[in-house]
Amino acid sequence: MLSPSFDYAIIGTGAAGFHLAIRFAEDPFFQNKKILILEKDTKNTDDRTWSFWEKGATQWDGLAEKKWDKARFYGVKDCFNISLEPYRYKTIRSSKFYGHAKEIIDSSDRFTMVHDEVLEIDNHLIKTKDGAYQSQHIFDSRISKVFFEKKKEHQTLTQHFLGWFIKTETPVFNTDEVIMMDYRLRWNSDTSFTYVLPFAPNFALVEFTLFNEEMIPESGYEEKLRNYISAYLKRSNYTIEEVETGAIPMSDYPFHKHHSDVTTKIGTAGGWVRPSSGYSFKNAERYSKKIVENIKNRRSPQKNIAKSRFRLYDSIFLRVLKERNDLGPEIFQMLYTKHKAKTLFRFLDEESTLLEDAKIMLSLNKRIFRKALLKSIF
Ligand SMILES: Cc1cc2nc3c(=O)[nH]c(=O)nc-3n(C[C@H](O)[C@H](O)[C@H](O)COP(=O)(O)OP(=O)(O)OC[C@H]3O[C@@H](n4cnc5c(N)ncnc54)[C@H](O)[C@@H]3O)c2cc1C
């Protein structure tokens, strides 16, 4: 029997797959295209919280739990406020994003959504647990196994964390500002910090995060969270309403090498996570737009999705943090004191000019950065 045939197939409806599907749904260019979406999970739970920065009003405002104009940074010894203007920091619960994307997809007849697990891709043929499909081009968000085998040969750290959504008996959180990084409590001397998203005066996500090479036992994060809440929030009566945990690869591994003429890797699998920060929600939106533009202009979908010079900066940054993980608090404090948040956000969004990049990299004018630059180039 012939397998059903499609113009495009998207494997995985996480941030990347759904962002791309939304782009396909919103553009009349694709109105006569047949698009297959394959996902192995039901995607109806809150499996993560996405935070990101944006300028002005956007389609995500209606989904956002909260938006903030200000942030606070606690270094090892001192602290300061950060104005985020003209950007706002926003948080979306994943179930709202999934629900929103599903509504858009369901209202368009160009999509076929199938709940199935992809086992293998053989040229245009997608073999799944329950069947097989043909597609002219495939967008695949499965991370290649090769990454896990080879990641140690590259500059690779992991951003790993445990967060508690806590409700306190009495108000404690300042809902006007997020705590971007708080380095007062650390895991040994590693790059590790607490991050606080205050949704209400008595409700927040408090997350203990590490950027390093080794995972830690669950009890390690829990102890830090308990200590943070007691020492800095000065609360002993609170309930943990929900838990968020995750591990995001931060790597200069060449994910793009897994593209082929027929398959474009997307999301984490395509290197869409900015390696120096672990953020990727907005990259998924930006890169999906580029894919659509490429298709409309008859270019390969994967052409020039990411700008390579930013990969070099990230590689340098990862090399420094890998060799001197204890320098994290100093480096991030330097970045936030020497530059406006809007400049850093432009840099992280890959929108900065070469001059702005140079100013940022030179502001980290340490011998170790110069050495890392030379090692990354040669
Ligand atoms: C807990 C957590 C919090 C995060 N917070 C932020 C944040 O605040 N801001 C930010 O910018 N980034 C954040 N990230 C990083 C990044 O944005 C997310 O990891 C993002 O979800 C990555 O998108 P993705 O589409 O690549 O992967 P995913 O969202 O993981 O989606 C991959 C999808 O593919 C499906 N799939 C996998 N294998 C198969 C298969 N064989 N067949 C069919 N389907 C398959 C999976 O079920 C899944 O739905 C966070 C990550 C985590 C884990």
The ligand as a Gaussian input file, in Angstrom:
#p B3LYP/6-31G(d) Opt

LIG

0 1
 C       11.780000      22.991000      31.654000
 C       12.321000      23.873000      30.550000
 C       12.180000      25.258000      30.645000
 C       12.669000      26.085000      29.619000
 N       12.515000      27.434000      29.743000
 C       12.887000      28.224000      28.727000
 C       12.641000      29.627000      28.799000
 O       12.179000      30.141000      29.813000
 N       12.937000      30.395000      27.712000
 C       13.481000      29.850000      26.572000
 O       13.686000      30.577000      25.598000
 N       13.778000      28.543000      26.519000
 C       13.502000      27.720000      27.551000
 N       13.766000      26.377000      27.469000
 C       14.565000      25.904000      26.329000
 C       13.756000      25.654000      25.046000
 O       12.982000      26.767000      24.709000
 C       12.831000      24.471000      25.182000
 O       13.569000      23.310000      25.485000
 C       12.017000      24.234000      23.904000
 O       10.900000      23.498000      24.287000
 C       12.803000      23.545000      22.816000
 O       11.950000      23.352000      21.727000
 P       12.029000      22.082000      20.785000
 O       10.870000      22.172000      19.877000
 O       13.370000      21.924000      20.231000
 O       11.872000      20.813000      21.776000
 P       10.633000      20.331000      22.594000
 O        9.813000      21.479000      23.030000
 O       11.165000      19.405000      23.611000
 O        9.776000      19.519000      21.528000
 C       10.195000      18.345000      20.890000
 C        8.934000      17.553000      20.576000
 O        9.268000      16.440000      19.754000
 C        8.511000      15.339000      20.196000
 N        9.223000      14.127000      19.771000
 C       10.452000      13.727000      20.160000
 N       10.777000      12.557000      19.577000
 C        9.724000      12.224000      18.790000
 C        9.466000      11.135000      17.937000
 N       10.362000      10.162000      17.781000
 N        8.289000      11.096000      17.274000
 C        7.365000      12.095000      17.430000
 N        7.566000      13.143000      18.225000
 C        8.719000      13.226000      18.900000
 C        8.463000      15.505000      21.705000
 O        7.407000      14.771000      22.282000
 C        8.277000      17.007000      21.824000
 O        6.930000      17.383000      21.846000
 C       13.317000      25.528000      28.479000
 C       13.485000      24.135000      28.428000
 C       13.004000      23.321000      29.440000
 C       13.226000      21.831000      29.333000

